[in-house]
Amino acid sequence: MPKSLPHLELRPTGFFWRRRVPVAVLPRYSTSVFCFPLKTNLLREAAAVAARITAIADICFRAEIDVPPEVMTRLLVTYARLEIETADRIRALTGPRSRAAAEAALAVEAATRASLRDSLLLCERDPAFRAIESTARHLGLVIEGHDEDLPILADRMMRLMIETSEERERRTRGVFSDRQPYLELALGGLSVTGADAAVSRSDAPAAALQPASHPTCSTAPVPQLAEEQDGGAVAGPATLMTPASGGTPAAILEPISAILDAAAPGDPVKDASGEILYADAEGLVRFTPARCKEDSGEPTLLEIFDSWFEAQAQGIVQQGALQIVDRTVAARFGRNADTTMSTRKILAATIGARRVSELGSADWQNFTTLLLRLPACHGKSLRERGKSYDTLAAEADARDHAARARAAARARKERMTPAQAAALADEGMTPRLSPRTVQRHQMTLASAIDHAVSHGHVTMNTFRPFVLKDRTVAKLKKGAPDTKRKLWGDEFKQLLATKVWNSRKTRIDGALYWAPLIARLHGLRSEEILQLHCDNILSMDGIWIFDILQGTGQSLKSNNARRLIPLHSQLIEPGFLELVAHQRQQGQVRLFPEAVRGRSAKLSYTSNFTKRFTYYRRAQGIYDQHMDFHALRGTFNTFMTGSKTPDTARRYLIGHDNPDVGIKHYLPEGFSLATLRDYIEEQRIDLSMVTRRFAGVRKSRQGPVLAIADGMPVDQPCDARQAS
């Protein structure tokens, strides 16, 4: 049993269960903390009761959060920002007008608010639903119409629409709630020359250099910047808000978005000017727009990074004199935008607003050295908040020095061999950024500077020689701790022998029970498993299959991930089909509704589930850092490689690109389901230790009748003959 259990406290009078109400649902409760005495001094009894209360609390709290609070906030903030920025831009571009026209505009705003207040009075939320739909589409988010929290979001949107209208009217009258930075900069002795001043973009949308994606010389807004708080180690300008996960990034601005939105799929847009060669709803091909002459001098490194980030977020690919804008490329970049912005965060804290021409070899060398010294989990703990990257690296160096001293003293005392002493010293070392991660940070920065060179903003990329080559990375890895994944062997039997698959106190209709089995027997990715809908499990030609596709609330890593996977008989045996039928009977859309999305820009189910999977294995004493959930997929792939399965079929089952021309052109429909099933059935695993099965035979019992048994509704006691 773990030494510490969540929400369980030992007091002089016995054990207590105590839990804070999540901030997202705090307004709906009269108290911020729930605390119950468990009336026992025995840890085992208290742990069992606390686990049940925690499960009930999770159901109560999560039942009220269909639309995650971070998604609500993102939608509302984006709507207000776009409305205000659009109104400001229209006002700035509007020529002189008569007082009557100005008063008429104010009257329209007043009428808009009156209409919204009347809708609130009548509980009509259609205006809010339209605003939510358009804003979600802009962010690339999917809001289900049956979400229980959608009316709450609509009510907040109605209030926000009224408040935004009032803000627009105040700005029209010249009354502004925010302040521009120019006066403070002037008073501070800083020179501001024109619209290209190096100011924080969170206060003004002007940029120091014109992004190459804009076809005209007019200055277009860039993505809103949000001050980085994670780790507190950021100094200098704020960083770009990362694009939405899985959809069109917020950086797609006019006029590109207007062109793409106006085009229907398969209906190319014609351009009379001849600049645009082709455009549809997925992207466009055009001649590279002419750049405006820069009034200011060389841009800063952060401005160069922001311009490159914006181009990537719009899906811009440069091919000679042509420029291709691809929304698919933009969506793929957006899914990893938070990782890309971590590089900018380090740049802002170390180099700041300096120009490339001002940076020499010593600066690039110090930047690379700092990356190699940074702890792998820098800035994530509360103890490290507010510390600079140099401080974090220095503290890690001090910890390693102390650990080596302790290891040397212990080795002398116990008379260890040199090999034993070296192994002991390595155990106490602070994990640093891996050489491959350092290379990724370097390549991100080098790509941004290359983008500036290609557009004439800087003359040459002086950082490119400092980027680690693959051979150097391989050598650095030799001296670093081994992080390579291992394949699951007998360890999988040990996993199946734990309580999730054997204890009657654990639920067997959740992802923790089924996801490892699915990954081990079919090689599916964790995200593909966790986002499964009940409708994705169906029968074709008498064969039950997984239909891996991209739908509402579902995403795929690539086009090759779209595939049909036959179900393994050893997955059907524990009652997987009964689980699917049960979830459908309960009205569930998703097969594993308890799995929730993470808070990163990817909004993936994997981030939370893998933490839960790791915590469970640690609690059961079977954790191995080299064997994670993804290693189950690698184990399946390795078995298929060593079996009689053709490589083309293995690539299809695993969801990888198939370079075989014969398959692509002469067998586009792929292998038959019966053939794929035979390949999958070649693999057999030992399930003898699994005693808990969703469709297990239930024996008759004395006493009260259970309402639920093994995750299945029970109408009355049944014997073995009836159950079969």
N, C-alpha and C positions, 0 to 999 in steps of 0.2 A: 504493500500500500504506500502511495506517495507520502513523503514527510509533511507536505503542506497541501491542503485541499482548498479549492476556491470557495469563498464565502463562508468558511467554517472557522469559528473563533472559540478558543478555550478561555473561560472566565472562572473566577472562584466558585461560582454556583453551578458550573457545568458548561457544556458546549452550547453555542448560539450560532444560528444561521443569520448572516448579515449581508445585505447587498444594496448598493446604490441603484437608483432608477436611472436608466440611460438618459442622457441629455435630450435625445431626440423625442422621447415620449414624456419628459418630465412635466410639461404643462397639463397633462391629462391625469396626473395623480396628485393627491392632497399632501403627500409626504415625499421627501427625496430619498429616504432610506427605509428599507424594510428589515426588521430585526425580530427573530423568533427564538425563544428558548427551546432547545431540543430535549430538555429534561433527562439528560443522561451524561454520565462521565466516561462512558466507554467509547473509544475512538471508532471502533468498527461500526457500532450502532449509529453513532452520530454521522459518520461518513455516508452510510446508506440513506439515512433520512435527508441529509443535506443534498445528496445527489438528486433525489426525487424532487425536492423543493426547487432546486436549480433548474431542473428540466421543465417544471411547471412554469417557473418565472420566465424562462426563455420563450416558451410558447406564448405567454401573455404579452411579453414585450414585443416579440417579432410579429405577432398577429396584427399589431397596429402600425407596422412600418412596411407596407407593400412597396411604396416609392421611397427609396432610401433618402434620409435627410440631406446627404451631400448632393444628391441629384436634384432635390427640391431647391436647395440653395443655389446650385449652379444654374438651373433654369431661370429662377427669378432674377438673379444678379445679371445674367446675360441679357435677359429681356430688357431690364431697366437701362443697362449700359448702351445697348444698341439703339433703343428709342431716344435716349438723350443725345448720343453722339450723332445720330441721324438728324435730329432737330437742329443741333448746333451747326452741322455742316450745311444744311439747307439754308439756315439763316445767314451763314457766312457767304454763301454763293448767290444769295438773292440780292438783286439790285435795289436801288431806292424805290420806296412805295409810299403811297399816300397814307394819311392818318386813317382814312376810312377803311382802307385795305388792312391796315394793322389791327384796327378795332374788330374787323370782321374775323380775322384769324383768332383773336382772343375769344370772340363769341363762339367760334367753332370748338375751342378747347372747353369752354364752359358747358356747351351743349353735350360734349362727349362725357364730361364728368356727370352731368345730370342723368344721361342715359345709363351710365354704369351704376349710379346709385339706385336708379329705378330697378335695374336688373337685380341688384342685391336685395332690394325690398321684396321682389317677387321670387327670389331664389332661382333666378335664371342665370346659368353659368356658361351659356354658349360663347359669349365674347372671350371668356377666359380660356375655354377649351381651344378656340382657334389660335389664341396667342401661345398657349402651351405647345400645340402641335407644330406651329411654325418655328418656335424657338428650339424645340427638341430636334426637329429636322436639321436646323442650322448646326446644332452641336453633334449630330450623328447619334442621338440617343433614341431609344425606343420606349415609349410610354404605352403600356397596355390599357385598353379601354375599360377592362374589368378590374383594374387595380382599386382596392378599397380606399386607398388614400388619395385617389385622384380628385374627389370632391374637395378634400382639404386643400390640396394644391391649387385647385381652381378658385377657392375662396381667397387664398392668399394672393393669387394672381389678380383677382378683381380689385382688392385693396391696393395692390401695387400699381395697377393701371391708373387708378384715381390719383395716387400719390405722384406717379410719373407725369401725369397731365398737369398737376399743380406745379411740378418742378419745371416743366416746359414753359408754362405761362410766366413763372418768375424769371426764367432766363430770357424770355422774349422782352420782358420789361427791364432787363438789365440788372436783375437781382440774382447773384450767383451764390450758391451754398459753399462752393469750393474756391480755393485760391490758386492762381497760377504761380509758377516758381520764379518768374522773371524778376519781380521786385526783390525777393529775398536774395537772389543771385547778384543783383546789382548792388544791394546794400552790403553784401558780403565781399564786394570787390571783384566779382567774377565778370568777365566780359561776355556779352551775348551778342552774337552777330547774326541777325536774320533768323530765319526759321530753322537753321541747321545747328542751333546750339546744342551742346551735349547735356541735355536735361533728362530727367527721368521721364520715361514714356508713360508712366502711370498717371502723370498730371497733364500731359499733352500728347496727342497722337502724332506729332511731327517727328520725322526721322532725319538723322544726319546724312543719310545717303538714300538715294532713290532706289527701291527694290527693282530688280530687273524684270519682275513679272508684270509691272504696270505698263500698259501700252501707250500711255500718254505722259505728259510731263507734269500733270497735276499731282499734288501730294495726296496720297490715299492713306487712310488710317491703317495702322498696324495693330496686331493683336494686343489686347489690354495686358499690362504687366502687373504681376502680383508679387509683393515683397516676399522673398523666401524667408521662412521662419524655421524650417526644419534644420536642426542642428545649431542655429544661431550663429553660424560661422560665415555669414555672408556680409560683405561690406561692398559699398558701391551701388550702382544702379540696380533697380529691381529687375527680376527676370520675367521672361515671357510666360504667360499662362499657357499651359500645355494644351494641345488640341484634344478633342473628344476621342474616346476609344471606340474604334470600330466604325467611325463615320467620317463625314466630311469635316476637316479641321476648321476651327473658328477663324483661321488666318485666310481662308478663301474669301476675298473681298471683291467689291466692284472694281473693274467691270467683268472679271473672269466669272464670278458666281452668277452674274446676271445672264451671261451668254450661255452657261451650262444649264441653268435652271429653265431658261426659255426653250431649250431643246428637249424634245421627247426622244426616247430610245429609238434608234433606227431612223430618225428624222433629222438629217444634218442641217445645220444652220448655214445659210448663204451670207457672205459678206461682200457688199458692193465695193468696199475699198480695196479688196484683194489682199489685205494683211492676214486674214484668217483663211487658211486653206480648207479646214474642216473642223466642225464642232458638233458635238451631240451631248447628251446628258452625262456621259462618262468622261468627257475631256475634249480637248481641242488640239489642233496643229496649226501653227502660225509662224510667220517670220518673226525673228527676234525684234521686239519693239526698240525703237531708238531711245537712247538714254538722254536724260537732261544733263546739261552741264552743271557741274558741282560748283556752287558758290563758295563753300567752305573748303578747307584743306582736307588732308587725309583723315578718314574716319578712325575712331578708336577701335580697339580690338573687340570690345563688347558690341559696338554698333555693327561691325563686320559679322559677328556671330549672329546677331539678331536678323540681319538681312538674309544670311544664308538659311537660318531656321525658317524664316517666312517663306522663302522660295521652296524649301523642302516640304513645308506644311501644305503648300498649294499643289504639290505634286509636279513641279516643273522639272523637266529633263531637257538639257541643252544638247542639240545635235547640229553642230555647225551653225549655219545661218537660221536654222529652224528651232522652234521652241515647242515642246510637247507638254501639255498640261493634262495629267492623268489623275483622276480622283481615286483610283485604286492605289496608286503610289502614295497619294496623300494620306489615305486611310491607313496604309501600312506604316508610314512614318509616324502618324499620330498615335498608334498603339504603343510605340516605344519612345514617345516624346519625353516622358518623365525621365527616362534614362539619359537621353541626349541633354536635357536641361541640367542634369547633375554636373556635366562638364562645365557649363556656363557658371554654375554656382561656385565651383572651385576657381574658375578664372576671375570672377568678380571679387573673390576674397583675396586672391594672391597678386594678380596683375592689375586689376582695376581698370580705370578708363585711360590706359596708355595706348599709344599708337604702335603699329608694327615697326615703323622706322626707328622708334625709340627703344626697342627691345633688342638686346644683343645676345650673344651666345651664353653669357652668364645667366641671364634671365631665363632662357629656355632650359638651361641645365638645372637651375634651381627648381623650376616647375616640374620637370621630369623626376628629379630626386624626391620632391615632396610627394608626388604620386606614389612612388615606390615605398615611402615611409608611412603613408596613411594607414591606419587600422581598417580592416575590412568592414567593420560596423561603426564607422566614425559618425559621431553626432546623433546617434539613435537613442541613447539613454538620457534620462533627465540630468544625470551628473555631468554630461558633456555639453548640455545646452549653453550657448553663449560663448563657447571657447573657439578660438581661431584654429584653422587647420594646422598652423605651425605648432600651436600649443598641444593639440591632440597628438601630433607626430612626436613631439618631444616627450610627452608623458608616456607614450608607448615605448619609446627608446629607454626611458628610465625603468619602466616595468620589466623590460627584457633584461636590462643590466642586473637588476635585483634578482630576477629569476635565475640567471646564469650563476650569480654568486651563491645563491642558496643551493643550486644543483651541484656546484663544485664542492661546497662544504659537505653536503650529504655524501657525495661520491667518495671524498677522502675518508669520511667517518666509517662508511660501510665497505670501503676498499673495493669499489666497483671497477670493472674493466673500462678501458676507454670507450668501447662501444656502448656499454650500459650508461656511462656518464653522459655521452652525447645524446642518447635517447631520452634520458631524464631531463637534460637541458632543453630539448626540443619541445617537451610536453608543456613547459611553462611559458613558451613564447607567445606573443600577441599575434594573432593572424593579421596579415597585411593584405592590401589589395593584390590580387593575383597579377602576374605579368600580362596575362591576356586582357584583364580589365584596364590596366595602365595603357596598354596599346590601344584599346578602344577609345579611351579619353583622348589620347594623342591623335588618332586618326580623325576623330570628330573635329578637333580644333584645326588640324591640317586641311580638312575638307572645307571648312568655313573660310580659311585664308585663301585656298585655291579658288574658291568662288569669287572672292574679292579681286584676285589677280586677273581672272578671266573677264571681269567687268571693268578693269582699269582703275580700281580704287587704290590698289597698292601695286608696286612694281614687281615684287618677287616674294615667294614664300620662304622666309628665313627659318621657319620652324621645321620644315619638311625633313632636313637631315637628322633631326633628333627623334623622329618616330622610330620605335623599336621594330626591327625586322623580325620575321617569323623565326629565323635561326637564333636570334638573340633571345626571343621569348622562350624558345625551347631550352636554351642553356640556363636561363634564369629559373625555369621551372624545376631544374634538377636540384637546386638548393632550397626550393620552397616545399612546404608540406604537401604530400600527395592528396589531391582532391578528386582524382579520377573515380568515376562511378564503378561499383562492382555489380555483378549479376546476382540475382536472387537464386539461391540454391536451397539447401536445407533450411535456411533462415525463413523461407516462406512457410514451411511446415510449422516452425516455431511461432510464426505470426498467427496462423490459423488455429493454433492450440490455445490462444489467449481467450479472455472472457467474452469479447465481442461475438465470437463464433461458438461459444459454449455456455456462457452464463445466462440463466433465465432472467436476470435483472437488467439485461441490456436489450435494446431494440434491434431488430434484425431487418427493418424496412428502411434503413438509412444508408447513406453513401459510404460510411466507414465500413459497413459489412460487405457491400457489393462492389464498390469501386476497385479494390485490390484484385478481386476475382476477375472482373471484366478486363482490367489492364493486363493481368497475367495470362489470361486465356485468349485474348483478342488483340492485344497490343494497342488499344485505343489510348489517345492522349487524355490526361486528366480533365482538361476543359471539355473535350468531346463527351466524356462520361457524365460530368456534373451538369451539363446543360441539356441532357437528353430529355425530350418530351415523351410522354406515353405513346404518342402517335408515331414516334420514331422506331418503335418495335412492332413489326408487322410480319405477316406470313405471305411469302411469294412462292408459288409452285410447290406448296407444302413444306417450305423451309422457312423457319423463323430467322429474321435478320435484324441487324441494326441498320437503319437508314440514316447515315451520317450526312447531314445537309446543313445549309445556312438558312435560318428562318428567323422568326420574331424572337428576339432575345438570345439568338444563337449566332456564333461566329466560327469561321474556320481559319486555320493557319494559312492555307493556300488552296488553290483550285484543286490540287491533287487530293486534298483531304475529303472531297466529296466522293463517297463510296458506299457500297452495300457490303456488310460483313455478316456472314451466317453466324448464328448463335452456337456456341460449343455445347455439347450435350451435358458436360459437367457444370455448366452455368444453369442449364434448365433443371438439372437434378435437385438443387437445393430450393427450388420453388421460384425461380426468377419470373416465369410467365404468370404465376399466381400473384406475385408482387405487382406486376404491370396491371393485371386485371383489378386488383384491389385499389390501386391508385386511381384508375379510371372510374371505379365505382364511387370513390370518395370525391370525384370531381376535380382531381388534381391535374393540372396541365403538365407540370414537370414531374419526372420520375422521382427526383430527390428534391422535394421543395424545401427541405431544411438547409440545403447548401445556399449560402448567401455570397454576394459579390464583395470583393475587396474594395478598399478606398483608393487604390492607385488609379492612374489614368487609364489603365487597361480595363478596369472594372471587371476583373475575371473572378470566377468561382475558385480557381486553383489556389490563389494566394492565401485564402482563409483555410481551405481544406488541407493543404500541405502542412500548415502550422498545426492543425488539429491532429493530423496523421503522425507528425513528429512527436507531439506531446503524448499521444497515446503510447507510442513505442517506447518513449523514455519511461513512462509510468509503469510499463510492463517489463522493463529491464531488458529489452531486445533491440535497443537503438544502435544503429551503425551509421555514422555520418556519410559513409560512402555508398549506402544503399537507401536511396530515397524512393518516392513513388514513381518517378520517371524511369528508374532503373527496372521496374516491372515491364515497361514497354521495351526497353533494351533487351531484357531477357527473352521476351517473345521473339523479337527480331533476330536474336542470335540463334534461337532454336530453329527458326525458319531458314536461316542461312545454312545451317548444318544438316537440315533434313533434305528430302527429295523435292521440296517445293521449288519450282522454277523461280529464278530471280525476278522475272516480270510479275509473277503472281505475288511474290513477297513484297515487292514495291507497292503493288496495288493495295494489299491488305494493310500495310503499315502507313499508307497515305503519302508516299514519296513520289517524286517525279520519275516517269518511266521513259528512258531515252531510246527504247527499242522502237525503231521505225516500223517494223512489221506489226507490232501491237498497235501503234498509234494510227496507222493508215489502213491496215487490213483486218484489225480486230478492235474497232473503236468501242464496241459495246463491252469489251472486256471478257473475262472468264465467266463461265456459267456458275450459278450459285451452288449447284451440286459439286462441281469441281473444287470451288473455294471451300466448301464445307469439308470435303475430304482432306484438303490440305490442313485445315484447322484442327480436325479431329485426330491428326497424327500425334498431336501433343496431348499427353495425359499427365495430370498431377494427382498427388495423393490428397484426398479429401476425407480420409477415414477419421481424422481427429475432429472434424466439424460435427458437433452434436445438435446445434441449433439450425433448423431449416424452416424456411417460411411455409412450406407445404408439408411439414412433418406430420406423421401420424399422431393423433392425440387420443390418449386413453381415457376411458370413463373415470370419473372421480367422485368421491363423496363430498358432501357439503355444498356451499353456494356455487352457482353457475357463473363462470367467468364471462365478462362482456367481451374481452379481447384475449386471445391466446396466440402467441407467436406472430403477432402483427395482423391476424386475420379475425374478422368478426365471428363470434360464436353465438348461435341462437339457442343451442341446448347441448348438454353433454353428449358426446358421441363415442362409440367404441371403435376399435381398430377396423372392424368390418365396414362400418358406416363411413369412416374417414376415407377408406380406400375406394 
